[in-house]
Amino acid sequence: MKVVLQRSKKASVTVDGTVTGAIEHGYVLLVGLTHTDTQEDAAYVAKKIAGLRLFEDKDGKMNRSIDETGGAILSVSQFTLYGDTRKGRRPSFIEAARPETAEPLYDYFNEQLRAYGLTVETGIFGAMMDVALVNDGPVTIIVESK
């Protein structure tokens, strides 16, 4: 499991002209799943993200978690994170989990984040989405289960 986390001042995802998820400050998560990922991977990554201290304290140091700042999460499924560009000019997505496996695991991951008391907004799994965000910092972290 691979998640690209971007700290944001505000973000939204739109599908077919309709906003399906929006947050003020918090994290935008681009969530990629591979065919060997399990619920244990999803739980590990959710716990890691919930506990990360990526927001500044009064001294300007990254010392505060998303929960401490009242932030929210916009979680977007992103199979292209497992695109392999080593050969040719068109990426291979063979390492990305098939939708019938990835969607329930993506949903489980979001449930795990909510279990930590976090507000989680989402796009629509498998849809073409327009994601808008104001990156804060910018701060971008990659969190992986393996």
N, C-alpha and C positions, 0 to 999 in steps of 0.2 A: 504494500500500500504506500502510495506517495501522495503527499499533500503539499501544495504550494500555498503558504499562508502569507497574506499581505495585510499589514495593519492599515486600516482605512479610516478616513474621517466621515465618509458616507459612501454607500454603495447600493446598487439595485440590479435586478435581473428582470428582463422583459422578454416575453414570448408572444409572438404574433400581436404586438402592440399593447399587450397587457402586462403590467408589472405583477410578477408572481412572488417577489420577495424584495424587501428593502430594509436597510439598517442605517442607523446613524453611526457613531464611532464603534469600532470593533475590528473584526477580522473578516476578510474574504478568503474562503478556502476553496481552492481548485483541487478536487478530489479524484485521484486516479486509482483504479483497482486492477490488479493483475490476477490471473487465473489461479494462483496458489494462495491468495489471501483468504484469511479466515476471520471469524468473529473475534478471535483473540487479537489479531492484528488491528482490527477496527477499534477494539476496546483500548488497546495500548496507545494508539495514535490519539484517540479522543482524550484519554487521561493526560497525555503529554501536552496537548494543545490547551486543555483547560487549566493546566498548572503553569504554563509558560509565563514568564514575567517580561513582557515586551512593552509595557507602558511606563512612562517616566514618573518618578516620585518627585517630591518637592525640590530635590537636589539635581534633577535632570537625568538621573540614572534609570535605566530600565530595571525597575524593581517591583512593578505592580502587575498583577494578572488581569485578565479581561473581566473576571468577576468583581475584582476590587474597584474597577472603574465604571461598572454598570454597562459595559459594552455588550454587543450582540454579534452574532455570526451569520454571515451569508455563505451558505455551502452550495457549491456548484459542481455537479459531476463533470469530469473532464478526462475521458478515455485517452485523449491525445497525449497525456503525460507519459504514456507508455509507447509513444511513437519512436521507432528505431530509424535513425537517419544515416546509419553507417554505410549503407550501400545505396547506390542510385540517387535519384533526386526526389523520389516520392517516398514518404515514410511508410514503414510497415507497422501495423498495429497488432501483430500476432500475439504480443505479450499482454495486451489489454484483455481484461475479463469480458466474457460474452455478456450481453445485457441480462439474460435470465439469471446469471450468477451475480453480476455486479449490482443490479438494482436493489435486491434485498439486503446486500451487504452495505451499500450506501445508506439505505434507510436505517439499518441497525447502527451505523456510525453516528448518524444524526441523533438517534434516540439516546445513544451513550453520552453525547454532548449535552443533551437536554437533561439527562440524569444528574449532571453536575450543576444544574440550576441555570444553565445558559439559555438565552433566547436564540433560536436557530431558525432562520428563514432559508428558503431554498428556491432553486429554479425548478424546471420540470425535467426529470431524467430522460435523456435521449432526444430532447428537443433542441432545435436551433435557438440559441439564446443570445441576447445582447446583454453584456455585462458592463455596467458603468461603475467606476469607483474613483474616489479621490484618495490616492495613496498617501498615507501619513508617514512622512520621514524622508524618503521611502524606507519602510522596513519590510523585507521579504525573507522568509525563512522556509526551508524545505524540511518537512518532517516525514520520516519513512519508518516503516515497521521492521524492515529487515536490513 
